[in-house]
Amino acid sequence: MRRFLAAIEFLTIVPVSTATPPALGAPFFPIVGAMLGLAAGAIYRAAAQELPAPIAALIALLFLIVLTAGLHEDGLADVFDAFRAYRPPERIHAILKDSRIGTFGALALALALLLRWQSIEALGGRAMAGVAAAAGASRGAMVAFAFLSKPAGDGLGKTFSAGLGRPAAIAAAAQAAALPFLLGPGAGIAALGVNVVAILAGRAYFHRRIGGVTGDCLGALCQISETLLLLTFACRRFT
């Protein structure tokens, strides 16, 4: 139970205090993510009864952002600000530690939010399953990404990776692979491929640029995975 609560404490703003390292809660990251997505999907369906679908989808997305305190959105923006062409690792690390958001970070954040918003609307009656699968599988992908990558620099990313064991990573990865099959076998297989490509491409890129990953890199991977999965589920061939 403490590990489950540790996952809730790390991934949400729910007032839980366990004094447990976040890595110990990693096996429950996909479950907590799926619960968040399920709640967001339910909010969309309820709101869509009285409001136009675009507004209902926006409310559902707002729920996700507020309940997670924009944790992974912050990582996405920081990564796109920092990893400009030809910047040395020292400069990248300095920008990652800067709390301000620049032009590239703002653009990446806006694009990700727009894609997620429109994908939730496109899911329609499948929003509960789709958002639950995307939110859960993306957080499992983040755990697998952390396990397969070297930590770079000091901070939360290094602490999380150092405390992450093989059983926890395997459990999270297995859940991440299974959750998308809620949308059917075709969507499940496509989502598995999307996450594998995202993890391997992200690992290769970050290792080449800074020799490993930071906490912001993990958050960015989670956000990219969630966005790509929602787009996958919204594809017409899976409706």
Beta strands, then each sheet from edge to edge (+ up, - down):
end
